[in-house]
Amino acid sequence: MKPFFDRLRGKKTKPLSAQANVNTTPLLGEPIGMDSTRSSHIEPQQFISGCGQSIGKQREHNEDCLFAFSATTGDKANSAPLGLYIVADGMGGQQYGEVASSAAVRTMANYLLKRLHTYLINPSEGMEEPLQEMMRAAITEAQQAVTQAAPGSGTTLTAALVLGQQMTIGHVGDSRAYALRTDGRVEVLTRDHSLVKRLEELGQIPSEETAAHPQRNILYRALGQGEVLEPDIFTAPFPQPGFLLLCSDGLWSVLPDDNLYNLITAAPNLIGACQSLIAAANDAGGPDNISAILVQLIG
Amino acid sequence: MPNEDESSEGALKAQLSSGITLVKRYVIQEVIGVGGMGSVYRARDLHFPSVVKLVAVKEMINRATDPLVRKTIVQNFEREANILATLNHPSIPRIYDYFSENNRSYLVLEFIHGKDLEAIINETDGFLTEERVLGWAIELCDVLSFLHSHKPDPIIFRDMKPSNVMVNPTEHIILVDFGIAKPFQVGQKGTMIGTEGYSPPEQYRGEAGPLADIYALGATVHHALSRRDPRLEPPFSFGERPLRKINPAISAELEAVINTALQYNPDDRFRSAEAMKEALVAAGRKTGILNRTRSATASVQSSVGIKPIWVFQCEDEVRGAPLYHQGAVYIGSYDHNLYSLNAADGKLNWKYATDGGVVTRPAVFEGDIFIGSEDQRLHVISARTGKVNWTYYTEGRVHSSPCIAEGHVFFGSDDQYIHAVNLSSGRAAWRFETVAPVRSTPFVAHDTVFAGCENGDFYCVDFRGEMKWHYKAKMAVTSSPCEANGVVYFGSLDSSFYALDARAGWVIWRFRMGKGSIASPYTSEGLVFIGSADGNIYAIDTHTSKEVWRFKTEHQVSSSPVVYKDALYCGSADGNIYCIEVHTGRLRWKFATKGPITGSPLVYDDIVYIGSTDHFLYTLLA
């Protein structure tokens, strides 16, 4: 920390050299692990992301849907980066699952980007509406869209709206958001709305039986199901240094947490990391559609 | 085949408009409910031309494309009609007719005057009385007994929930919507269950027997008594929401009955609806509700003779908060003085007179005590001698407490400035101009200063005195902010409690209180606590913005809570200082002073220090 005195006197930070300015997002080469992306030459702070999707080895349709959007539209004074990331895993008879997940993702992205439009175009205006209320309204819209587009179907939805250092997460179902920190900690941020998870929480079935439980796919909360929907909405600091991972159960149900961390940190970049995650899930049998979004804050 | 357009339309668009006549007999008047398969209408039966006979018309629009699913849906609807046609009970609506028209099927039922229980719960301020809910619960047991003893096979209602219970104007209940039975498939990927919340565990496995209805009745009564909608909570989590913790007015007897009904294992519940009714009646007799002879007033939590360790009397009200420093307690009073007291026995060390009331909390830095006064000055006094070292003049009364950080003292004044004063020179480093008095105490973190303003502005100012961002609440922010994990919290007189991104000022969430707040928040372990003029102390989850608990005092709370170990301490204008369990919101003890408490407590070394408008400073064992 610089002496307070200097700050009071209005001392400005050193201007960056011209060479420093040309350094941009690292793309390929070094494993992304720890230090390569924490370079102090990257300014302003920005979100970079990678995505990957696979139908898996045992399904005929892809019923997953994902969305990733990053922006750094702020000026010097308001340079907070923005990101919106969504994963949805549809379900229901025939091809209704893909209708449901796509309706949910499109509606939600549309709604939130419209709300964020003023900020994106004119960051100094600020935002009046609480982010959690925005997220809640977006999920309500998505719920209506799913109910209309594919009645009787349903979808999971896990969305992260990241502004600056704080991420607001909206979640329904059993897709997951993970915070992976570079010190090796892997934390599941969301709570699966699945019957088996609930029974495990209640101590009715032991953890080791959950993976093979016949009812493991039964959700007690999903978009498009039930008259009253109570999404989980919360705000937490973005994992820094580290990664945010959003994924469908096609990924997490076959890959233990340690593997997630090792695969990601061994990869050359975020896109490569997503590809390795998906390859590993397929190697483990690929029982379901696989979707992953990996996000990192650099600069 | 179904009409493609219709299947993609929303239920609202497909509703019948008023004035339409079905089968030349039923004139639709208005929609009285919307269900999964269609709407329910109030209609007039034209077969009774000289009187207005109202009926309920329940519609089923078959939108399914799969022929097998279509057939199942029709069968379910017909089964509802057939069940109702065989039943004759005062709590079950009569069925008059069943027909199909234009790809839709209709049931014509007795029209029930009254409101459904869900609407009653939502429209009631505060809790429903135990007496009313007990009466309904007993009648619901009666009708369940009737259904469960139906011959040849018991009828399982399977969808007991408040919105399926009508309460008529004479306080009797009628069970509506026998259209339950959703086909349930096990194992296949993507199978989902319908309405969560009221259903027991076995119903999720498709094994709903009579004891499933008992559970759902327990859940319904729990919702009615607690106002906590189980659909908004994880399944089978009633055990985490004990009734009497949420609504202490409920008798232990009734709580025990509901707990038995809500047991996870069916075998642990009542054996029958009849057995549950007997238990309800027994509970009602014991509490006196059914004898109409109210028992004496419920046991009141007493202050169990808590004695202060010592008290100190000032010459006027104590509205500020105390400070502890090296064996001494410092407290300002409306009598213009700052007092230094021996923390062990309350003996006066010295007093220092300002020229105005002192309503702020002192701060300490390197042996100097800092205090603001209504004489418009900040006074800096030697802790050892009680002699003034220097003073700093503002042009307004000082109601904001000093905050010391990075070699400077920050505070607000009614002169509409936030002042930053250099500790070594005693001179202003800068003044930040606002447009209204600043009574909020600044919070300093990460090179920034946060403070609220009486016109509702909330400012984030950097260490050069330049604004980083500002947010405008609808009314005054007298509340002093606090910051944790990149989020800054404060209350406002506009009845909202705000959580803003500390770096950029975005609103992350806001929490609605019953009235405004001038109290200051306190954060601890993922919870933030705030008092409000509505009399409550709220505990809010900082991540989800959900209320974890609230504690109701008898008057407004402008005192700011403090957490020490596992308890929260807070005063109220009802004159009490409360000690409340942090995680449950349960009262541990309270101590009554003789005047409203508007100042905030200090807890140090297991001792609580609190000032009251009765002129006294009290010290109590934590």
Interface residues (C-beta under 8 A of the other chain):
Chain A: F4 F5 R7 L8 R9 G10 N78 A80 M91 G92 G93 Q94 G97 G126 M127 E128 E129 P130 L131 Q132 E133 Q144 T147 Q148 A149 P151 G152 G154 L163 G164 Q165 Q166 T168 L195 R198 L199 E201 L202 Q204 P214 Q215 N217 I218 L219 Y220 R221 A222 Q225 G226 E227 V228 E230 D232 I233 F234 T235 A236 P237 D288
Chain B: S7 S8 E9 G10 G36 R63 A64 T65 D66 V69 V186 G187 Q188 K189 G190 T191 M192 I193 G194 T195 E196 G197 P201 Y204 R205 D229 R231 L232 E233 P234 P235 F236 Y264 E406 G407 H408 A420 A429 W430 D447 D462 F463 R464 G465 W469 Y471 N485 G486 V487 A499 D501 R503 A504 G505 W506 V507 I508 W509 R510 D541 H543 T544 S545
